Amino acid sequence: MAKKKADSGVYRVTEIIGTSPTSWEAAAKNAVETAAKSLRDLRVAEVGQLDLKIENGKVVAYRARVSLSFKYDG
């Protein structure tokens, strides 16, 4: 069985915040899908913090702080 070559290279981690009126999952998904439009070769997304936006005592938005890693072209 052939062995896979290990990934090597240089990666960057950047933090973004996604929002959604429906859920934290949708907020994280929005963050990743929006970032994917301008960043190539996304590798890992890690949700580090979840919070809510509240107006007049009601939840109006879910927010997910996401750390994304992507590989630099070499």
C-alpha positions in Angstrom: 0.0 0.0 0.0 1.4 3.4 -1.0 2.1 5.9 1.8 0.6 9.3 1.5 3.1 12.2 1.6 2.7 14.3 4.7 1.3 17.8 4.2 4.0 20.4 4.7 4.0 24.1 4.3 3.1 27.3 5.9 -0.4 28.1 7.3 -2.0 31.2 8.5 -4.8 31.3 11.2 -7.2 34.2 11.1 -10.2 34.9 13.2 -13.6 35.9 11.8 -17.1 36.3 13.2 -20.2 35.0 11.5 -23.7 35.9 12.3 -27.2 34.4 11.8 -30.7 35.2 12.9 -31.4 31.4 13.3 -28.5 29.5 15.0 -24.9 29.3 16.0 -24.4 26.6 13.5 -25.7 28.8 10.7 -23.5 31.7 12.0 -20.3 29.5 11.8 -21.3 28.2 8.4 -21.9 31.8 7.1 -18.4 32.7 8.4 -16.7 29.8 6.6 -18.6 30.1 3.4 -18.0 33.9 3.2 -14.3 33.5 3.9 -14.1 30.8 1.2 -15.0 33.3 -1.4 -11.7 35.2 -0.9 -9.4 32.7 0.8 -8.2 29.6 -0.9 -7.3 26.2 0.5 -9.1 26.5 3.8 -8.0 23.7 6.1 -9.5 23.8 9.6 -12.2 25.9 11.3 -12.4 26.0 15.0 -15.3 27.7 16.8 -13.8 29.5 19.8 -16.7 31.5 21.2 -20.4 31.8 20.8 -22.5 34.8 21.8 -25.9 36.4 21.2 -27.0 39.8 20.2 -30.0 41.0 22.3 -32.4 43.8 21.6 -35.3 44.7 23.8 -34.9 41.5 25.8 -35.0 39.3 22.7 -32.3 37.4 20.9 -31.9 38.9 17.4 -28.7 37.2 16.2 -26.4 34.4 17.0 -22.7 35.0 16.6 -19.8 32.5 16.2 -16.2 33.5 16.5 -14.3 31.2 14.1 -10.5 30.6 13.7 -9.7 29.5 10.2 -6.5 28.1 8.9 -5.4 28.2 5.3 -2.3 27.3 3.5 0.0 29.9 1.9 0.8 29.3 -1.8 4.4 28.2 -2.2 
